[in-house]
């Protein structure tokens, strides 16, 4: 099978899109499983996310009467990554392996940082909604760094393995 740069870029984009959709589904599943009485599966998946989020129930969205596997801010970030990955090819060619300037990521992370700091300094009592919205903004931006990074990784791997194995470029 002959894989060219365009096909590898498509594969990379599809891998990112499927991965973030599976990840976001995994955030919702513990609440669903718990509501269905599947406590062991819910517990195991929550434990996996415990290393990534504080999982305070009072800061989480609830579905089916149970908290999601991560807090509202993390839910927003991961939802933003899904949304950013979906809209990525509408804004930027998925074949590109260069990332935007770092200043754009800093700008996109600023609302989350401000929301967090205002709470810490008792200036503003943030809410589930403010945490989720600022998380979504951050997540959308993160997608614009993740997609090209994965494209670049797969392109680099195809060059390494293509030269050594003859798999990607049709060598005999």
Biotite code that builds the C-alpha atoms (Angstrom):
import biotite.structure as struc

atoms = struc.array([
    struc.Atom([0.000, 0.000, 0.000], chain_id="A", res_id=1, res_name="UNK", atom_name="CA", element="C"),
    struc.Atom([1.364, 3.374, -0.976], chain_id="A", res_id=2, res_name="UNK", atom_name="CA", element="C"),
    struc.Atom([0.744, 6.118, 1.551], chain_id="A", res_id=3, res_name="UNK", atom_name="CA", element="C"),
    struc.Atom([1.538, 9.652, 0.532], chain_id="A", res_id=4, res_name="UNK", atom_name="CA", element="C"),
    struc.Atom([1.733, 12.753, 2.695], chain_id="A", res_id=5, res_name="UNK", atom_name="CA", element="C"),
    struc.Atom([-1.920, 13.617, 2.068], chain_id="A", res_id=6, res_name="UNK", atom_name="CA", element="C"),
    struc.Atom([-3.157, 10.162, 3.115], chain_id="A", res_id=7, res_name="UNK", atom_name="CA", element="C"),
    struc.Atom([-0.969, 10.139, 6.209], chain_id="A", res_id=8, res_name="UNK", atom_name="CA", element="C"),
    struc.Atom([-2.307, 13.582, 7.180], chain_id="A", res_id=9, res_name="UNK", atom_name="CA", element="C"),
    struc.Atom([-5.895, 12.331, 6.753], chain_id="A", res_id=10, res_name="UNK", atom_name="CA", element="C"),
    struc.Atom([-5.147, 9.283, 8.886], chain_id="A", res_id=11, res_name="UNK", atom_name="CA", element="C"),
    struc.Atom([-3.588, 11.498, 11.570], chain_id="A", res_id=12, res_name="UNK", atom_name="CA", element="C"),
    struc.Atom([-6.626, 13.778, 11.620], chain_id="A", res_id=13, res_name="UNK", atom_name="CA", element="C"),
    struc.Atom([-9.034, 10.826, 11.858], chain_id="A", res_id=14, res_name="UNK", atom_name="CA", element="C"),
    struc.Atom([-6.948, 9.337, 14.695], chain_id="A", res_id=15, res_name="UNK", atom_name="CA", element="C"),
    struc.Atom([-7.158, 12.609, 16.621], chain_id="A", res_id=16, res_name="UNK", atom_name="CA", element="C"),
    struc.Atom([-10.890, 12.982, 15.985], chain_id="A", res_id=17, res_name="UNK", atom_name="CA", element="C"),
    struc.Atom([-11.727, 9.425, 17.030], chain_id="A", res_id=18, res_name="UNK", atom_name="CA", element="C"),
    struc.Atom([-9.443, 9.630, 20.068], chain_id="A", res_id=19, res_name="UNK", atom_name="CA", element="C"),
    struc.Atom([-10.991, 12.813, 21.421], chain_id="A", res_id=20, res_name="UNK", atom_name="CA", element="C"),
    struc.Atom([-14.500, 11.499, 20.833], chain_id="A", res_id=21, res_name="UNK", atom_name="CA", element="C"),
    struc.Atom([-13.679, 8.288, 22.707], chain_id="A", res_id=22, res_name="UNK", atom_name="CA", element="C"),
    struc.Atom([-12.020, 10.300, 25.501], chain_id="A", res_id=23, res_name="UNK", atom_name="CA", element="C"),
    struc.Atom([-15.031, 12.575, 25.902], chain_id="A", res_id=24, res_name="UNK", atom_name="CA", element="C"),
    struc.Atom([-17.385, 9.580, 25.897], chain_id="A", res_id=25, res_name="UNK", atom_name="CA", element="C"),
    struc.Atom([-15.250, 8.070, 28.669], chain_id="A", res_id=26, res_name="UNK", atom_name="CA", element="C"),
    struc.Atom([-15.937, 11.173, 30.776], chain_id="A", res_id=27, res_name="UNK", atom_name="CA", element="C"),
    struc.Atom([-19.682, 10.594, 30.524], chain_id="A", res_id=28, res_name="UNK", atom_name="CA", element="C"),
    struc.Atom([-19.720, 6.806, 30.868], chain_id="A", res_id=29, res_name="UNK", atom_name="CA", element="C"),
    struc.Atom([-19.172, 6.536, 34.656], chain_id="A", res_id=30, res_name="UNK", atom_name="CA", element="C"),
    struc.Atom([-22.318, 8.573, 35.342], chain_id="A", res_id=31, res_name="UNK", atom_name="CA", element="C"),
    struc.Atom([-24.307, 6.417, 32.932], chain_id="A", res_id=32, res_name="UNK", atom_name="CA", element="C"),
    struc.Atom([-22.870, 3.164, 34.237], chain_id="A", res_id=33, res_name="UNK", atom_name="CA", element="C"),
    struc.Atom([-23.504, 4.198, 37.827], chain_id="A", res_id=34, res_name="UNK", atom_name="CA", element="C"),
    struc.Atom([-27.120, 4.988, 36.960], chain_id="A", res_id=35, res_name="UNK", atom_name="CA", element="C"),
    struc.Atom([-27.416, 1.496, 35.480], chain_id="A", res_id=36, res_name="UNK", atom_name="CA", element="C"),
    struc.Atom([-25.935, -0.163, 38.547], chain_id="A", res_id=37, res_name="UNK", atom_name="CA", element="C"),
    struc.Atom([-22.617, -1.018, 36.888], chain_id="A", res_id=38, res_name="UNK", atom_name="CA", element="C"),
    struc.Atom([-20.615, 0.303, 39.839], chain_id="A", res_id=39, res_name="UNK", atom_name="CA", element="C"),
    struc.Atom([-17.360, -1.537, 39.163], chain_id="A", res_id=40, res_name="UNK", atom_name="CA", element="C"),
    struc.Atom([-16.974, -0.186, 35.615], chain_id="A", res_id=41, res_name="UNK", atom_name="CA", element="C"),
    struc.Atom([-17.897, 3.309, 36.810], chain_id="A", res_id=42, res_name="UNK", atom_name="CA", element="C"),
    struc.Atom([-15.385, 3.070, 39.662], chain_id="A", res_id=43, res_name="UNK", atom_name="CA", element="C"),
    struc.Atom([-12.557, 1.878, 37.394], chain_id="A", res_id=44, res_name="UNK", atom_name="CA", element="C"),
    struc.Atom([-13.087, 4.632, 34.833], chain_id="A", res_id=45, res_name="UNK", atom_name="CA", element="C"),
    struc.Atom([-13.332, 7.273, 37.557], chain_id="A", res_id=46, res_name="UNK", atom_name="CA", element="C"),
    struc.Atom([-10.028, 5.993, 38.980], chain_id="A", res_id=47, res_name="UNK", atom_name="CA", element="C"),
    struc.Atom([-8.388, 6.440, 35.580], chain_id="A", res_id=48, res_name="UNK", atom_name="CA", element="C"),
    struc.Atom([-9.497, 10.082, 35.475], chain_id="A", res_id=49, res_name="UNK", atom_name="CA", element="C"),
    struc.Atom([-8.538, 10.669, 39.124], chain_id="A", res_id=50, res_name="UNK", atom_name="CA", element="C"),
    struc.Atom([-4.926, 11.269, 38.140], chain_id="A", res_id=51, res_name="UNK", atom_name="CA", element="C"),
    struc.Atom([-6.061, 14.078, 35.800], chain_id="A", res_id=52, res_name="UNK", atom_name="CA", element="C"),
    struc.Atom([-8.738, 15.858, 37.845], chain_id="A", res_id=53, res_name="UNK", atom_name="CA", element="C"),
    struc.Atom([-9.646, 16.459, 41.483], chain_id="A", res_id=54, res_name="UNK", atom_name="CA", element="C"),
    struc.Atom([-13.124, 15.047, 40.746], chain_id="A", res_id=55, res_name="UNK", atom_name="CA", element="C"),
    struc.Atom([-14.905, 17.084, 43.407], chain_id="A", res_id=56, res_name="UNK", atom_name="CA", element="C"),
    struc.Atom([-18.564, 16.212, 42.912], chain_id="A", res_id=57, res_name="UNK", atom_name="CA", element="C"),
    struc.Atom([-19.684, 19.727, 43.887], chain_id="A", res_id=58, res_name="UNK", atom_name="CA", element="C"),
    struc.Atom([-17.688, 21.070, 40.924], chain_id="A", res_id=59, res_name="UNK", atom_name="CA", element="C"),
    struc.Atom([-18.887, 18.501, 38.382], chain_id="A", res_id=60, res_name="UNK", atom_name="CA", element="C"),
    struc.Atom([-21.801, 18.364, 36.006], chain_id="A", res_id=61, res_name="UNK", atom_name="CA", element="C"),
    struc.Atom([-24.305, 15.613, 36.713], chain_id="A", res_id=62, res_name="UNK", atom_name="CA", element="C"),
    struc.Atom([-26.033, 13.313, 34.256], chain_id="A", res_id=63, res_name="UNK", atom_name="CA", element="C"),
    struc.Atom([-28.518, 10.604, 35.242], chain_id="A", res_id=64, res_name="UNK", atom_name="CA", element="C"),
    struc.Atom([-28.144, 11.822, 38.825], chain_id="A", res_id=65, res_name="UNK", atom_name="CA", element="C"),
    struc.Atom([-24.386, 11.150, 39.026], chain_id="A", res_id=66, res_name="UNK", atom_name="CA", element="C"),
    struc.Atom([-21.281, 13.300, 38.492], chain_id="A", res_id=67, res_name="UNK", atom_name="CA", element="C"),
    struc.Atom([-19.219, 13.045, 35.339], chain_id="A", res_id=68, res_name="UNK", atom_name="CA", element="C"),
    struc.Atom([-15.704, 11.620, 35.678], chain_id="A", res_id=69, res_name="UNK", atom_name="CA", element="C"),
    struc.Atom([-14.133, 15.102, 35.744], chain_id="A", res_id=70, res_name="UNK", atom_name="CA", element="C"),
    struc.Atom([-15.012, 18.577, 37.007], chain_id="A", res_id=71, res_name="UNK", atom_name="CA", element="C"),
    struc.Atom([-16.840, 21.250, 34.994], chain_id="A", res_id=72, res_name="UNK", atom_name="CA", element="C"),
    struc.Atom([-13.572, 22.943, 33.926], chain_id="A", res_id=73, res_name="UNK", atom_name="CA", element="C"),
    struc.Atom([-12.022, 19.680, 32.710], chain_id="A", res_id=74, res_name="UNK", atom_name="CA", element="C"),
    struc.Atom([-15.292, 18.759, 30.991], chain_id="A", res_id=75, res_name="UNK", atom_name="CA", element="C"),
    struc.Atom([-15.145, 22.117, 29.218], chain_id="A", res_id=76, res_name="UNK", atom_name="CA", element="C"),
    struc.Atom([-11.526, 21.602, 28.198], chain_id="A", res_id=77, res_name="UNK", atom_name="CA", element="C"),
    struc.Atom([-12.199, 18.152, 26.768], chain_id="A", res_id=78, res_name="UNK", atom_name="CA", element="C"),
    struc.Atom([-15.392, 19.278, 25.054], chain_id="A", res_id=79, res_name="UNK", atom_name="CA", element="C"),
    struc.Atom([-13.404, 22.190, 23.616], chain_id="A", res_id=80, res_name="UNK", atom_name="CA", element="C"),
    struc.Atom([-10.793, 19.793, 22.263], chain_id="A", res_id=81, res_name="UNK", atom_name="CA", element="C"),
    struc.Atom([-13.580, 17.816, 20.567], chain_id="A", res_id=82, res_name="UNK", atom_name="CA", element="C"),
    struc.Atom([-15.103, 20.997, 19.107], chain_id="A", res_id=83, res_name="UNK", atom_name="CA", element="C"),
    struc.Atom([-11.696, 22.319, 18.071], chain_id="A", res_id=84, res_name="UNK", atom_name="CA", element="C"),
    struc.Atom([-10.846, 19.037, 16.370], chain_id="A", res_id=85, res_name="UNK", atom_name="CA", element="C"),
    struc.Atom([-14.144, 19.035, 14.492], chain_id="A", res_id=86, res_name="UNK", atom_name="CA", element="C"),
    struc.Atom([-13.772, 22.628, 13.260], chain_id="A", res_id=87, res_name="UNK", atom_name="CA", element="C"),
    struc.Atom([-10.014, 22.383, 12.665], chain_id="A", res_id=88, res_name="UNK", atom_name="CA", element="C"),
    struc.Atom([-10.218, 21.517, 8.935], chain_id="A", res_id=89, res_name="UNK", atom_name="CA", element="C"),
    struc.Atom([-12.704, 24.352, 8.382], chain_id="A", res_id=90, res_name="UNK", atom_name="CA", element="C"),
    struc.Atom([-10.165, 26.894, 9.656], chain_id="A", res_id=91, res_name="UNK", atom_name="CA", element="C"),
    struc.Atom([-6.823, 25.309, 8.892], chain_id="A", res_id=92, res_name="UNK", atom_name="CA", element="C"),
    struc.Atom([-5.724, 22.623, 6.450], chain_id="A", res_id=93, res_name="UNK", atom_name="CA", element="C"),
    struc.Atom([-5.347, 19.328, 8.323], chain_id="A", res_id=94, res_name="UNK", atom_name="CA", element="C"),
    struc.Atom([-2.266, 18.596, 6.178], chain_id="A", res_id=95, res_name="UNK", atom_name="CA", element="C"),
    struc.Atom([-0.320, 21.309, 7.981], chain_id="A", res_id=96, res_name="UNK", atom_name="CA", element="C"),
    struc.Atom([2.109, 20.059, 10.569], chain_id="A", res_id=97, res_name="UNK", atom_name="CA", element="C"),
    struc.Atom([3.172, 23.454, 11.910], chain_id="A", res_id=98, res_name="UNK", atom_name="CA", element="C"),
    struc.Atom([1.546, 24.779, 15.077], chain_id="A", res_id=99, res_name="UNK", atom_name="CA", element="C"),
    struc.Atom([0.220, 28.309, 15.547], chain_id="A", res_id=100, res_name="UNK", atom_name="CA", element="C"),
    struc.Atom([2.315, 30.834, 17.456], chain_id="A", res_id=101, res_name="UNK", atom_name="CA", element="C"),
    struc.Atom([2.464, 30.199, 21.210], chain_id="A", res_id=102, res_name="UNK", atom_name="CA", element="C"),
    struc.Atom([0.877, 33.591, 21.916], chain_id="A", res_id=103, res_name="UNK", atom_name="CA", element="C"),
    struc.Atom([-2.481, 32.264, 20.666], chain_id="A", res_id=104, res_name="UNK", atom_name="CA", element="C"),
    struc.Atom([-2.391, 29.412, 23.155], chain_id="A", res_id=105, res_name="UNK", atom_name="CA", element="C"),
    struc.Atom([-1.514, 31.819, 25.963], chain_id="A", res_id=106, res_name="UNK", atom_name="CA", element="C"),
    struc.Atom([-4.396, 34.099, 24.958], chain_id="A", res_id=107, res_name="UNK", atom_name="CA", element="C"),
    struc.Atom([-6.817, 31.138, 24.872], chain_id="A", res_id=108, res_name="UNK", atom_name="CA", element="C"),
    struc.Atom([-5.662, 29.893, 28.283], chain_id="A", res_id=109, res_name="UNK", atom_name="CA", element="C"),
    struc.Atom([-5.986, 33.342, 29.858], chain_id="A", res_id=110, res_name="UNK", atom_name="CA", element="C"),
    struc.Atom([-9.756, 33.211, 30.572], chain_id="A", res_id=111, res_name="UNK", atom_name="CA", element="C"),
    struc.Atom([-9.334, 29.944, 32.491], chain_id="A", res_id=112, res_name="UNK", atom_name="CA", element="C"),
    struc.Atom([-6.420, 31.369, 34.439], chain_id="A", res_id=113, res_name="UNK", atom_name="CA", element="C"),
    struc.Atom([-8.307, 34.580, 35.228], chain_id="A", res_id=114, res_name="UNK", atom_name="CA", element="C"),
    struc.Atom([-11.419, 32.653, 36.305], chain_id="A", res_id=115, res_name="UNK", atom_name="CA", element="C"),
    struc.Atom([-9.262, 30.496, 38.587], chain_id="A", res_id=116, res_name="UNK", atom_name="CA", element="C"),
    struc.Atom([-7.323, 33.420, 40.087], chain_id="A", res_id=117, res_name="UNK", atom_name="CA", element="C"),
    struc.Atom([-10.438, 35.507, 40.710], chain_id="A", res_id=118, res_name="UNK", atom_name="CA", element="C"),
    struc.Atom([-11.801, 32.607, 42.755], chain_id="A", res_id=119, res_name="UNK", atom_name="CA", element="C"),
    struc.Atom([-8.536, 32.144, 44.675], chain_id="A", res_id=120, res_name="UNK", atom_name="CA", element="C"),
    struc.Atom([-8.381, 35.838, 45.600], chain_id="A", res_id=121, res_name="UNK", atom_name="CA", element="C"),
    struc.Atom([-12.093, 35.897, 46.556], chain_id="A", res_id=122, res_name="UNK", atom_name="CA", element="C"),
    struc.Atom([-12.920, 38.502, 43.904], chain_id="A", res_id=123, res_name="UNK", atom_name="CA", element="C"),
    struc.Atom([-15.327, 36.363, 41.910], chain_id="A", res_id=124, res_name="UNK", atom_name="CA", element="C"),
    struc.Atom([-17.177, 33.189, 42.770], chain_id="A", res_id=125, res_name="UNK", atom_name="CA", element="C"),
    struc.Atom([-16.828, 31.184, 39.603], chain_id="A", res_id=126, res_name="UNK", atom_name="CA", element="C"),
    struc.Atom([-19.566, 28.799, 38.582], chain_id="A", res_id=127, res_name="UNK", atom_name="CA", element="C"),
    struc.Atom([-19.878, 25.550, 36.686], chain_id="A", res_id=128, res_name="UNK", atom_name="CA", element="C"),
    struc.Atom([-20.770, 27.640, 33.645], chain_id="A", res_id=129, res_name="UNK", atom_name="CA", element="C"),
    struc.Atom([-17.763, 29.994, 33.922], chain_id="A", res_id=130, res_name="UNK", atom_name="CA", element="C"),
    struc.Atom([-15.431, 27.032, 34.452], chain_id="A", res_id=131, res_name="UNK", atom_name="CA", element="C"),
    struc.Atom([-16.893, 25.142, 31.500], chain_id="A", res_id=132, res_name="UNK", atom_name="CA", element="C"),
    struc.Atom([-16.911, 28.112, 29.102], chain_id="A", res_id=133, res_name="UNK", atom_name="CA", element="C"),
    struc.Atom([-13.340, 29.115, 29.899], chain_id="A", res_id=134, res_name="UNK", atom_name="CA", element="C"),
    struc.Atom([-12.377, 25.440, 29.595], chain_id="A", res_id=135, res_name="UNK", atom_name="CA", element="C"),
    struc.Atom([-14.044, 25.194, 26.183], chain_id="A", res_id=136, res_name="UNK", atom_name="CA", element="C"),
    struc.Atom([-12.078, 28.226, 24.959], chain_id="A", res_id=137, res_name="UNK", atom_name="CA", element="C"),
    struc.Atom([-8.836, 26.613, 26.150], chain_id="A", res_id=138, res_name="UNK", atom_name="CA", element="C"),
    struc.Atom([-9.762, 23.231, 24.684], chain_id="A", res_id=139, res_name="UNK", atom_name="CA", element="C"),
    struc.Atom([-10.561, 24.613, 21.239], chain_id="A", res_id=140, res_name="UNK", atom_name="CA", element="C"),
    struc.Atom([-7.135, 26.254, 21.154], chain_id="A", res_id=141, res_name="UNK", atom_name="CA", element="C"),
    struc.Atom([-5.415, 23.089, 22.384], chain_id="A", res_id=142, res_name="UNK", atom_name="CA", element="C"),
    struc.Atom([-6.861, 21.187, 19.412], chain_id="A", res_id=143, res_name="UNK", atom_name="CA", element="C"),
    struc.Atom([-5.027, 23.553, 17.075], chain_id="A", res_id=144, res_name="UNK", atom_name="CA", element="C"),
    struc.Atom([-1.766, 22.372, 18.626], chain_id="A", res_id=145, res_name="UNK", atom_name="CA", element="C"),
    struc.Atom([-2.641, 18.677, 19.024], chain_id="A", res_id=146, res_name="UNK", atom_name="CA", element="C"),
    struc.Atom([-3.829, 18.047, 15.452], chain_id="A", res_id=147, res_name="UNK", atom_name="CA", element="C"),
    struc.Atom([-0.677, 19.361, 13.735], chain_id="A", res_id=148, res_name="UNK", atom_name="CA", element="C"),
    struc.Atom([1.516, 17.641, 16.335], chain_id="A", res_id=149, res_name="UNK", atom_name="CA", element="C"),
    struc.Atom([-0.049, 14.258, 15.530], chain_id="A", res_id=150, res_name="UNK", atom_name="CA", element="C"),
    struc.Atom([0.160, 14.968, 11.786], chain_id="A", res_id=151, res_name="UNK", atom_name="CA", element="C"),
    struc.Atom([3.855, 15.808, 12.194], chain_id="A", res_id=152, res_name="UNK", atom_name="CA", element="C"),
    struc.Atom([4.461, 12.693, 14.303], chain_id="A", res_id=153, res_name="UNK", atom_name="CA", element="C"),
    struc.Atom([2.864, 10.361, 11.764], chain_id="A", res_id=154, res_name="UNK", atom_name="CA", element="C"),
    struc.Atom([4.659, 12.036, 8.862], chain_id="A", res_id=155, res_name="UNK", atom_name="CA", element="C"),
    struc.Atom([7.981, 11.610, 10.673], chain_id="A", res_id=156, res_name="UNK", atom_name="CA", element="C"),
    struc.Atom([7.205, 7.974, 11.488], chain_id="A", res_id=157, res_name="UNK", atom_name="CA", element="C"),
    struc.Atom([6.248, 7.295, 7.881], chain_id="A", res_id=158, res_name="UNK", atom_name="CA", element="C"),
    struc.Atom([9.629, 8.642, 6.735], chain_id="A", res_id=159, res_name="UNK", atom_name="CA", element="C"),
    struc.Atom([11.529, 6.478, 9.217], chain_id="A", res_id=160, res_name="UNK", atom_name="CA", element="C"),
    struc.Atom([9.587, 3.282, 8.582], chain_id="A", res_id=161, res_name="UNK", atom_name="CA", element="C"),
    struc.Atom([9.100, 3.989, 4.894], chain_id="A", res_id=162, res_name="UNK", atom_name="CA", element="C"),
    struc.Atom([12.845, 4.087, 4.264], chain_id="A", res_id=163, res_name="UNK", atom_name="CA", element="C"),
    struc.Atom([13.530, 1.024, 6.373], chain_id="A", res_id=164, res_name="UNK", atom_name="CA", element="C"),
    struc.Atom([10.622, -1.201, 5.451], chain_id="A", res_id=165, res_name="UNK", atom_name="CA", element="C"),
    struc.Atom([9.474, -0.084, 2.021], chain_id="A", res_id=166, res_name="UNK", atom_name="CA", element="C"),
    struc.Atom([5.914, -0.053, 3.340], chain_id="A", res_id=167, res_name="UNK", atom_name="CA", element="C"),
    struc.Atom([4.865, 3.559, 2.866], chain_id="A", res_id=168, res_name="UNK", atom_name="CA", element="C"),
    struc.Atom([6.440, 4.545, -0.409], chain_id="A", res_id=169, res_name="UNK", atom_name="CA", element="C"),
    struc.Atom([6.023, 1.429, -2.479], chain_id="A", res_id=170, res_name="UNK", atom_name="CA", element="C"),
    struc.Atom([9.707, 0.340, -2.501], chain_id="A", res_id=171, res_name="UNK", atom_name="CA", element="C"),
    struc.Atom([10.489, -3.266, -3.203], chain_id="A", res_id=172, res_name="UNK", atom_name="CA", element="C"),
])
